[in-house]
Amino acid sequence: MRVTESCAECLYDKQKNLSKDENYLKEIKSIIDNRGENDTSPYLVYRFHEVYEKYFGKQAPYKDIKKKYNDLVLSIEASVREKIEASEDSVVKALMYARVGNYIDFGAMNHVDEDQFLSLLECTQMNERDEPVIQSLLNQCADAKDFLLITDNCGEIVLDKLFLEQLQKRFPKLRLSVLVRGDEVLNDATIEDAEYVGIGKVARVISNGLSIAGTVYDLLPDEAKEALDQADVILAKGQGNYESLCKQGMHIFYSFLCKCELFTSRFDVPKLTGIIVEEQD
Protein backbone atom coordinates (compact mmCIF):
# COMPACT_ATOMS: atom_id res chain seq x y z
CA MET A 1 0.00 0.00 0.00
CA ARG A 2 1.70 3.20 -1.19
CA VAL A 3 2.49 5.99 1.22
CA THR A 4 0.29 8.97 0.43
CA GLU A 5 1.35 12.55 1.10
CA SER A 6 -0.98 12.81 4.09
CA CYS A 7 0.44 9.57 5.44
CA ALA A 8 3.99 10.86 4.91
CA GLU A 9 3.14 14.03 6.86
CA CYS A 10 1.71 11.94 9.69
CA LEU A 11 4.83 9.76 9.79
CA TYR A 12 7.06 12.85 9.97
CA ASP A 13 4.95 14.49 12.68
CA LYS A 14 5.23 11.39 14.84
CA GLN A 15 9.02 11.55 14.57
CA LYS A 16 8.94 15.24 15.50
CA ASN A 17 7.10 14.23 18.66
CA LEU A 18 9.99 11.91 19.49
CA SER A 19 12.76 14.46 18.95
CA LYS A 20 13.34 18.02 17.80
CA ASP A 21 16.95 17.29 16.82
CA GLU A 22 17.47 18.98 13.43
CA ASN A 23 19.99 16.45 12.11
CA TYR A 24 17.77 13.54 13.08
CA LEU A 25 14.70 15.08 11.45
CA LYS A 26 16.72 15.91 8.34
CA GLU A 27 17.54 12.22 7.88
CA ILE A 28 13.92 11.26 8.53
CA LYS A 29 12.72 13.75 5.93
CA SER A 30 15.26 12.40 3.45
CA ILE A 31 13.96 8.86 3.92
CA ILE A 32 10.39 10.04 3.36
CA ASP A 33 11.19 12.27 0.38
CA ASN A 34 13.29 9.58 -1.33
CA ARG A 35 11.01 6.65 -0.60
CA GLY A 36 10.56 4.06 -3.30
CA GLU A 37 7.27 3.61 -5.10
CA ASN A 38 6.67 0.31 -3.32
CA ASP A 39 7.90 1.36 0.14
CA THR A 40 5.21 1.08 2.82
CA SER A 41 4.69 2.87 6.12
CA PRO A 42 5.88 -0.11 8.24
CA TYR A 43 9.08 -0.30 6.21
CA LEU A 44 9.73 3.45 6.52
CA VAL A 45 9.16 3.29 10.30
CA TYR A 46 11.62 0.37 10.42
CA ARG A 47 14.21 2.64 8.76
CA PHE A 48 13.32 5.50 11.14
CA HIS A 49 14.13 3.22 14.10
CA GLU A 50 17.58 2.55 12.67
CA VAL A 51 18.26 6.29 12.43
CA TYR A 52 16.85 6.88 15.93
CA GLU A 53 19.21 4.31 17.44
CA LYS A 54 22.16 5.94 15.68
CA TYR A 55 21.40 9.26 17.37
CA PHE A 56 19.82 8.34 20.68
CA GLY A 57 20.12 4.60 21.32
CA LYS A 58 17.24 2.18 21.58
CA GLN A 59 13.75 3.55 22.13
CA ALA A 60 11.99 2.89 25.43
CA PRO A 61 10.63 -0.67 25.32
CA TYR A 62 6.93 -1.50 25.44
CA LYS A 63 7.57 -4.49 27.69
CA ASP A 64 5.34 -3.29 30.53
CA ILE A 65 2.56 -2.19 28.18
CA LYS A 66 2.65 -5.52 26.35
CA LYS A 67 2.44 -7.46 29.59
CA LYS A 68 -0.37 -5.21 30.86
CA TYR A 69 -2.59 -5.92 27.86
CA ASN A 70 -1.69 -9.59 27.61
CA ASP A 71 -2.59 -9.95 31.28
CA LEU A 72 -5.78 -7.91 30.85
CA VAL A 73 -7.09 -10.10 28.06
CA LEU A 74 -5.87 -13.29 29.75
CA SER A 75 -7.91 -12.25 32.80
CA ILE A 76 -11.12 -12.28 30.73
CA GLU A 77 -10.13 -15.18 28.47
CA ALA A 78 -12.39 -17.74 30.17
CA SER A 79 -15.48 -15.51 30.05
CA VAL A 80 -14.87 -14.59 26.41
CA ARG A 81 -14.43 -18.26 25.53
CA GLU A 82 -17.76 -19.04 27.20
CA LYS A 83 -19.50 -16.35 25.14
CA ILE A 84 -17.87 -17.64 21.97
CA GLU A 85 -18.91 -21.22 22.61
CA ALA A 86 -22.45 -20.17 23.51
CA SER A 87 -22.88 -18.24 20.25
CA GLU A 88 -24.68 -19.43 17.14
CA ASP A 89 -21.41 -19.77 15.21
CA SER A 90 -18.37 -20.02 17.45
CA VAL A 91 -15.78 -19.54 14.69
CA VAL A 92 -17.39 -16.34 13.43
CA LYS A 93 -17.89 -14.97 16.95
CA ALA A 94 -14.25 -15.72 17.82
CA LEU A 95 -13.13 -13.96 14.64
CA MET A 96 -15.16 -10.89 15.61
CA TYR A 97 -13.59 -10.83 19.08
CA ALA A 98 -10.12 -11.17 17.56
CA ARG A 99 -10.84 -8.24 15.25
CA VAL A 100 -11.84 -6.01 18.18
CA GLY A 101 -8.51 -6.91 19.78
CA ASN A 102 -6.81 -4.96 17.00
CA TYR A 103 -7.77 -1.80 18.90
CA ILE A 104 -4.72 -2.31 21.17
CA ASP A 105 -2.34 -0.56 18.78
CA PHE A 106 0.22 1.89 20.17
CA GLY A 107 1.48 2.68 16.68
CA ALA A 108 -1.70 3.77 14.90
CA MET A 109 -3.57 5.06 17.96
CA ASN A 110 -2.63 8.31 19.65
CA HIS A 111 -4.16 6.95 22.84
CA VAL A 112 -5.20 3.42 23.81
CA ASP A 113 -7.95 3.45 26.41
CA GLU A 114 -8.56 0.30 28.44
CA ASP A 115 -12.21 1.15 29.11
CA GLN A 116 -12.88 1.80 25.44
CA PHE A 117 -11.32 -1.54 24.54
CA LEU A 118 -13.53 -3.38 27.03
CA SER A 119 -16.54 -1.47 25.69
CA LEU A 120 -15.69 -2.51 22.12
CA LEU A 121 -15.66 -6.14 23.25
CA GLU A 122 -19.40 -5.80 23.78
CA CYS A 123 -19.84 -4.98 20.07
CA THR A 124 -18.82 -8.13 18.22
CA GLN A 125 -21.67 -8.53 15.77
CA MET A 126 -20.91 -9.47 12.18
CA ASN A 127 -22.19 -6.82 9.79
CA GLU A 128 -23.64 -7.38 6.35
CA ARG A 129 -20.41 -6.37 4.68
CA ASP A 130 -18.49 -9.06 6.57
CA GLU A 131 -20.72 -12.01 5.74
CA PRO A 132 -19.60 -12.97 2.20
CA VAL A 133 -15.92 -12.55 3.05
CA ILE A 134 -16.17 -14.68 6.19
CA GLN A 135 -18.10 -17.33 4.28
CA SER A 136 -15.35 -17.38 1.66
CA LEU A 137 -12.73 -17.75 4.41
CA LEU A 138 -14.56 -20.69 5.97
CA ASN A 139 -15.21 -22.37 2.62
CA GLN A 140 -11.52 -22.23 1.82
CA CYS A 141 -10.54 -23.53 5.26
CA ALA A 142 -12.76 -26.56 4.66
CA ASP A 143 -10.58 -27.61 1.71
CA ALA A 144 -7.24 -26.35 3.04
CA LYS A 145 -4.29 -28.11 4.66
CA ASP A 146 -2.31 -25.14 6.01
CA PHE A 147 -3.65 -21.97 7.65
CA LEU A 148 -1.37 -19.03 8.51
CA LEU A 149 -2.35 -16.22 10.89
CA ILE A 150 -0.10 -13.16 10.73
CA THR A 151 -0.42 -11.52 14.12
CA ASP A 152 -0.23 -7.90 15.21
CA ASN A 153 -0.46 -6.68 18.80
CA CYS A 154 -0.14 -8.02 22.32
CA GLY A 155 -3.47 -8.49 24.07
CA GLU A 156 -4.97 -9.03 20.63
CA ILE A 157 -3.03 -12.32 20.34
CA VAL A 158 -5.00 -13.79 23.26
CA LEU A 159 -8.18 -13.30 21.22
CA ASP A 160 -6.37 -14.65 18.16
CA LYS A 161 -5.68 -17.79 20.19
CA LEU A 162 -9.39 -18.18 20.95
CA PHE A 163 -10.16 -17.86 17.24
CA LEU A 164 -7.57 -20.52 16.38
CA GLU A 165 -9.05 -22.82 19.01
CA GLN A 166 -12.45 -22.63 17.35
CA LEU A 167 -10.96 -22.97 13.87
CA GLN A 168 -9.16 -26.13 14.99
CA LYS A 169 -12.40 -27.58 16.37
CA ARG A 170 -14.28 -26.85 13.13
CA PHE A 171 -11.46 -28.06 10.86
CA PRO A 172 -9.40 -30.59 12.86
CA LYS A 173 -7.20 -31.54 9.87
CA LEU A 174 -6.12 -27.93 9.31
CA ARG A 175 -2.49 -27.27 10.26
CA LEU A 176 -2.26 -23.92 12.06
CA SER A 177 0.72 -21.56 12.10
CA VAL A 178 1.19 -18.00 13.37
CA LEU A 179 3.76 -15.46 12.22
CA VAL A 180 5.00 -12.98 14.84
CA ARG A 181 7.56 -10.16 14.88
CA GLY A 182 11.21 -11.14 15.07
CA ASP A 183 12.18 -8.44 17.56
CA GLU A 184 10.70 -5.68 19.70
CA VAL A 185 8.70 -3.05 17.83
CA LEU A 186 6.00 -0.99 19.54
CA ASN A 187 3.55 -3.33 21.30
CA ASP A 188 3.60 -5.94 18.54
CA ALA A 189 3.74 -9.60 19.49
CA THR A 190 7.01 -11.55 19.42
CA ILE A 191 7.74 -15.24 20.04
CA GLU A 192 8.19 -14.44 23.73
CA ASP A 193 4.72 -12.88 23.86
CA ALA A 194 3.20 -15.77 21.93
CA GLU A 195 4.65 -18.22 24.44
CA TYR A 196 3.41 -16.11 27.34
CA VAL A 197 -0.23 -16.22 26.21
CA GLY A 198 -0.09 -19.87 25.15
CA ILE A 199 -0.83 -19.49 21.45
CA GLY A 200 1.87 -22.05 20.75
CA LYS A 201 -0.41 -24.72 22.24
CA VAL A 202 -2.75 -24.43 19.26
CA ALA A 203 -0.40 -23.38 16.45
CA ARG A 204 3.21 -23.45 15.28
CA VAL A 205 4.84 -20.09 16.01
CA ILE A 206 7.22 -18.59 13.41
CA SER A 207 9.34 -15.42 13.61
CA ASN A 208 9.42 -12.89 10.79
CA GLY A 209 13.01 -12.14 11.81
CA LEU A 210 12.52 -8.37 11.98
CA SER A 211 11.60 -5.50 14.27
CA ILE A 212 9.12 -4.21 11.72
CA ALA A 213 5.44 -3.53 12.37
CA GLY A 214 4.37 -5.28 9.19
CA THR A 215 5.34 -8.11 6.85
CA VAL A 216 7.81 -7.28 4.08
CA TYR A 217 8.19 -10.47 2.07
CA ASP A 218 11.65 -9.75 0.62
CA LEU A 219 13.09 -9.22 4.12
CA LEU A 220 11.64 -12.39 5.68
CA PRO A 221 13.79 -15.36 6.71
CA ASP A 222 13.36 -18.58 4.73
CA GLU A 223 11.05 -20.24 7.27
CA ALA A 224 8.63 -17.31 7.20
CA LYS A 225 8.70 -17.11 3.38
CA GLU A 226 8.01 -20.83 3.20
CA ALA A 227 5.06 -20.48 5.58
CA LEU A 228 3.56 -17.73 3.41
CA ASP A 229 4.22 -19.61 0.18
CA GLN A 230 2.76 -22.91 1.39
CA ALA A 231 -0.29 -21.63 3.27
CA ASP A 232 -3.58 -22.43 1.59
CA VAL A 233 -5.35 -19.73 3.63
CA ILE A 234 -3.70 -16.60 5.09
CA LEU A 235 -5.32 -14.20 7.54
CA ALA A 236 -3.29 -11.06 8.27
CA LYS A 237 -4.27 -8.92 11.27
CA GLY A 238 -3.84 -5.15 11.56
CA GLN A 239 -3.25 -2.10 9.41
CA GLY A 240 0.53 -2.59 9.24
CA ASN A 241 0.22 -6.06 7.75
CA TYR A 242 -2.37 -4.77 5.29
CA GLU A 243 -0.14 -1.87 4.24
CA SER A 244 2.90 -4.07 3.69
CA LEU A 245 1.21 -7.09 2.06
CA CYS A 246 -1.62 -5.78 -0.11
CA LYS A 247 -1.07 -5.61 -3.87
CA GLN A 248 1.90 -7.98 -3.60
CA GLY A 249 0.27 -10.68 -5.71
CA MET A 250 -0.84 -12.91 -2.84
CA HIS A 251 -4.25 -14.25 -1.88
CA ILE A 252 -4.81 -12.95 1.66
CA PHE A 253 -7.69 -12.20 4.02
CA TYR A 254 -7.19 -9.08 6.17
CA SER A 255 -8.88 -8.22 9.46
CA PHE A 256 -8.44 -4.97 11.39
CA LEU A 257 -10.07 -1.89 12.87
CA CYS A 258 -9.78 1.33 10.86
CA LYS A 259 -7.81 3.58 13.20
CA CYS A 260 -6.59 6.45 11.04
CA GLU A 261 -7.82 8.69 8.23
CA LEU A 262 -5.98 6.69 5.56
CA PHE A 263 -8.11 3.64 6.34
CA THR A 264 -11.41 5.32 7.18
CA SER A 265 -11.29 7.12 3.83
CA ARG A 266 -10.14 4.07 1.90
CA PHE A 267 -13.03 1.97 3.19
CA ASP A 268 -15.47 4.88 3.67
CA VAL A 269 -16.28 4.02 7.28
CA PRO A 270 -16.16 5.76 10.68
CA LYS A 271 -13.10 5.40 12.89
CA LEU A 272 -12.78 2.05 14.73
CA THR A 273 -15.01 0.24 12.24
CA GLY A 274 -14.05 -3.40 11.88
CA ILE A 275 -13.06 -4.58 8.40
CA ILE A 276 -12.47 -8.02 6.91
CA VAL A 277 -11.51 -8.15 3.23
CA GLU A 278 -10.23 -10.74 0.80
CA GLU A 279 -7.54 -9.88 -1.72
CA GLN A 280 -7.21 -12.33 -4.59
CA ASP A 281 -3.77 -13.09 -6.01
C-alpha positions as MATLAB code, in Angstrom:
seq = 'MRVTESCAECLYDKQKNLSKDENYLKEIKSIIDNRGENDTSPYLVYRFHEVYEKYFGKQAPYKDIKKKYNDLVLSIEASVREKIEASEDSVVKALMYARVGNYIDFGAMNHVDEDQFLSLLECTQMNERDEPVIQSLLNQCADAKDFLLITDNCGEIVLDKLFLEQLQKRFPKLRLSVLVRGDEVLNDATIEDAEYVGIGKVARVISNGLSIAGTVYDLLPDEAKEALDQADVILAKGQGNYESLCKQGMHIFYSFLCKCELFTSRFDVPKLTGIIVEEQD';
ca = [
       0.000    0.000    0.000;
       1.701    3.198   -1.193;
       2.492    5.990    1.221;
       0.287    8.971    0.430;
       1.350   12.549    1.099;
      -0.980   12.814    4.086;
       0.442    9.567    5.443;
       3.988   10.859    4.909;
       3.139   14.026    6.857;
       1.710   11.936    9.693;
       4.834    9.759    9.787;
       7.057   12.848    9.965;
       4.952   14.493   12.676;
       5.234   11.391   14.844;
       9.017   11.546   14.573;
       8.937   15.244   15.500;
       7.098   14.232   18.657;
       9.994   11.907   19.493;
      12.758   14.460   18.946;
      13.343   18.020   17.796;
      16.953   17.290   16.821;
      17.471   18.980   13.434;
      19.991   16.446   12.107;
      17.766   13.539   13.077;
      14.704   15.080   11.452;
      16.721   15.907    8.343;
      17.537   12.222    7.885;
      13.922   11.263    8.534;
      12.718   13.745    5.932;
      15.262   12.404    3.452;
      13.959    8.858    3.917;
      10.389   10.040    3.357;
      11.190   12.267    0.379;
      13.293    9.583   -1.329;
      11.010    6.649   -0.604;
      10.560    4.060   -3.304;
       7.270    3.614   -5.104;
       6.670    0.314   -3.319;
       7.897    1.363    0.137;
       5.212    1.084    2.824;
       4.693    2.874    6.117;
       5.875   -0.112    8.244;
       9.080   -0.300    6.211;
       9.731    3.445    6.517;
       9.164    3.285   10.299;
      11.619    0.372   10.424;
      14.207    2.638    8.759;
      13.323    5.495   11.140;
      14.131    3.221   14.096;
      17.584    2.551   12.674;
      18.255    6.291   12.433;
      16.848    6.882   15.925;
      19.209    4.306   17.435;
      22.163    5.941   15.680;
      21.403    9.262   17.372;
      19.821    8.338   20.677;
      20.120    4.598   21.320;
      17.238    2.177   21.578;
      13.745    3.546   22.134;
      11.987    2.889   25.426;
      10.629   -0.666   25.319;
       6.925   -1.496   25.441;
       7.571   -4.491   27.689;
       5.339   -3.287   30.530;
       2.562   -2.192   28.177;
       2.649   -5.517   26.347;
       2.437   -7.460   29.593;
      -0.366   -5.214   30.856;
      -2.593   -5.921   27.865;
      -1.686   -9.585   27.613;
      -2.593   -9.951   31.279;
      -5.776   -7.908   30.855;
      -7.093  -10.104   28.062;
      -5.874  -13.295   29.747;
      -7.910  -12.251   32.805;
     -11.120  -12.283   30.725;
     -10.127  -15.182   28.470;
     -12.386  -17.742   30.170;
     -15.479  -15.514   30.054;
     -14.873  -14.588   26.408;
     -14.425  -18.261   25.527;
     -17.758  -19.040   27.199;
     -19.499  -16.346   25.137;
     -17.870  -17.637   21.968;
     -18.906  -21.224   22.613;
     -22.455  -20.171   23.512;
     -22.879  -18.238   20.250;
     -24.681  -19.431   17.144;
     -21.413  -19.766   15.206;
     -18.367  -20.015   17.453;
     -15.776  -19.537   14.691;
     -17.394  -16.343   13.429;
     -17.886  -14.974   16.945;
     -14.250  -15.722   17.816;
     -13.127  -13.963   14.639;
     -15.156  -10.885   15.614;
     -13.585  -10.828   19.081;
     -10.122  -11.174   17.555;
     -10.841   -8.236   15.248;
     -11.840   -6.014   18.180;
      -8.511   -6.906   19.782;
      -6.814   -4.963   17.000;
      -7.768   -1.795   18.899;
      -4.719   -2.314   21.172;
      -2.343   -0.560   18.781;
       0.216    1.893   20.165;
       1.485    2.676   16.676;
      -1.697    3.773   14.904;
      -3.569    5.059   17.962;
      -2.631    8.313   19.650;
      -4.158    6.951   22.838;
      -5.203    3.417   23.809;
      -7.948    3.447   26.415;
      -8.559    0.298   28.436;
     -12.215    1.155   29.115;
     -12.884    1.797   25.441;
     -11.319   -1.542   24.539;
     -13.528   -3.375   27.029;
     -16.539   -1.473   25.689;
     -15.688   -2.513   22.122;
     -15.663   -6.140   23.249;
     -19.401   -5.799   23.775;
     -19.842   -4.983   20.070;
     -18.816   -8.134   18.221;
     -21.670   -8.528   15.775;
     -20.907   -9.473   12.183;
     -22.190   -6.821    9.793;
     -23.640   -7.384    6.353;
     -20.407   -6.367    4.678;
     -18.487   -9.064    6.565;
     -20.722  -12.013    5.744;
     -19.603  -12.974    2.196;
     -15.917  -12.547    3.053;
     -16.166  -14.681    6.185;
     -18.102  -17.329    4.277;
     -15.349  -17.377    1.660;
     -12.733  -17.749    4.409;
     -14.563  -20.686    5.972;
     -15.211  -22.369    2.624;
     -11.517  -22.233    1.816;
     -10.544  -23.529    5.256;
     -12.756  -26.558    4.658;
     -10.577  -27.607    1.714;
      -7.236  -26.350    3.043;
      -4.295  -28.113    4.655;
      -2.311  -25.143    6.009;
      -3.647  -21.969    7.654;
      -1.366  -19.031    8.509;
      -2.354  -16.223   10.887;
      -0.099  -13.163   10.727;
      -0.420  -11.521   14.120;
      -0.229   -7.902   15.207;
      -0.458   -6.683   18.798;
      -0.138   -8.016   22.320;
      -3.470   -8.491   24.075;
      -4.972   -9.034   20.630;
      -3.030  -12.316   20.344;
      -4.998  -13.788   23.258;
      -8.177  -13.303   21.222;
      -6.367  -14.652   18.157;
      -5.676  -17.789   20.194;
      -9.392  -18.180   20.954;
     -10.156  -17.860   17.243;
      -7.568  -20.518   16.377;
      -9.052  -22.818   19.012;
     -12.452  -22.630   17.349;
     -10.962  -22.974   13.874;
      -9.159  -26.133   14.994;
     -12.404  -27.584   16.369;
     -14.285  -26.846   13.129;
     -11.462  -28.056   10.862;
      -9.398  -30.589   12.856;
      -7.205  -31.538    9.865;
      -6.122  -27.931    9.308;
      -2.489  -27.275   10.261;
      -2.259  -23.922   12.057;
       0.724  -21.563   12.098;
       1.186  -18.004   13.367;
       3.757  -15.462   12.220;
       4.996  -12.980   14.839;
       7.559  -10.158   14.878;
      11.207  -11.135   15.070;
      12.185   -8.444   17.555;
      10.702   -5.678   19.697;
       8.701   -3.051   17.828;
       6.000   -0.989   19.541;
       3.549   -3.328   21.304;
       3.603   -5.940   18.538;
       3.735   -9.601   19.488;
       7.008  -11.551   19.419;
       7.745  -15.240   20.036;
       8.189  -14.443   23.726;
       4.715  -12.878   23.859;
       3.201  -15.772   21.929;
       4.653  -18.225   24.438;
       3.408  -16.106   27.343;
      -0.230  -16.221   26.208;
      -0.088  -19.874   25.154;
      -0.828  -19.495   21.453;
       1.872  -22.053   20.750;
      -0.407  -24.717   22.241;
      -2.748  -24.426   19.260;
      -0.402  -23.382   16.446;
       3.212  -23.455   15.284;
       4.842  -20.094   16.013;
       7.216  -18.595   13.414;
       9.343  -15.422   13.613;
       9.422  -12.895   10.790;
      13.010  -12.137   11.808;
      12.518   -8.370   11.984;
      11.602   -5.503   14.274;
       9.125   -4.211   11.723;
       5.438   -3.530   12.366;
       4.366   -5.276    9.188;
       5.337   -8.107    6.854;
       7.809   -7.275    4.078;
       8.192  -10.470    2.070;
      11.653   -9.752    0.622;
      13.086   -9.218    4.122;
      11.640  -12.385    5.676;
      13.792  -15.364    6.706;
      13.365  -18.579    4.727;
      11.048  -20.242    7.273;
       8.632  -17.311    7.198;
       8.702  -17.106    3.380;
       8.007  -20.830    3.197;
       5.060  -20.478    5.582;
       3.559  -17.734    3.407;
       4.221  -19.606    0.185;
       2.763  -22.912    1.391;
      -0.294  -21.633    3.272;
      -3.581  -22.435    1.594;
      -5.346  -19.732    3.627;
      -3.704  -16.604    5.087;
      -5.318  -14.203    7.540;
      -3.293  -11.058    8.269;
      -4.268   -8.924   11.270;
      -3.845   -5.155   11.564;
      -3.247   -2.096    9.413;
       0.533   -2.587    9.245;
       0.219   -6.057    7.746;
      -2.369   -4.771    5.286;
      -0.137   -1.872    4.236;
       2.899   -4.075    3.693;
       1.212   -7.094    2.059;
      -1.620   -5.779   -0.105;
      -1.072   -5.607   -3.871;
       1.896   -7.984   -3.596;
       0.265  -10.684   -5.712;
      -0.837  -12.907   -2.839;
      -4.253  -14.249   -1.882;
      -4.808  -12.954    1.661;
      -7.688  -12.199    4.017;
      -7.193   -9.079    6.167;
      -8.883   -8.221    9.460;
      -8.435   -4.968   11.394;
     -10.068   -1.889   12.871;
      -9.783    1.329   10.856;
      -7.811    3.582   13.200;
      -6.594    6.453   11.043;
      -7.822    8.689    8.226;
      -5.983    6.694    5.561;
      -8.111    3.641    6.337;
     -11.408    5.317    7.178;
     -11.294    7.125    3.833;
     -10.139    4.067    1.902;
     -13.034    1.967    3.188;
     -15.465    4.875    3.667;
     -16.284    4.016    7.278;
     -16.155    5.759   10.676;
     -13.105    5.396   12.894;
     -12.782    2.046   14.730;
     -15.009    0.240   12.237;
     -14.054   -3.404   11.877;
     -13.058   -4.576    8.396;
     -12.469   -8.018    6.911;
     -11.512   -8.145    3.233;
     -10.228  -10.745    0.803;
      -7.539   -9.879   -1.720;
      -7.211  -12.328   -4.590;
      -3.771  -13.089   -6.011;
];
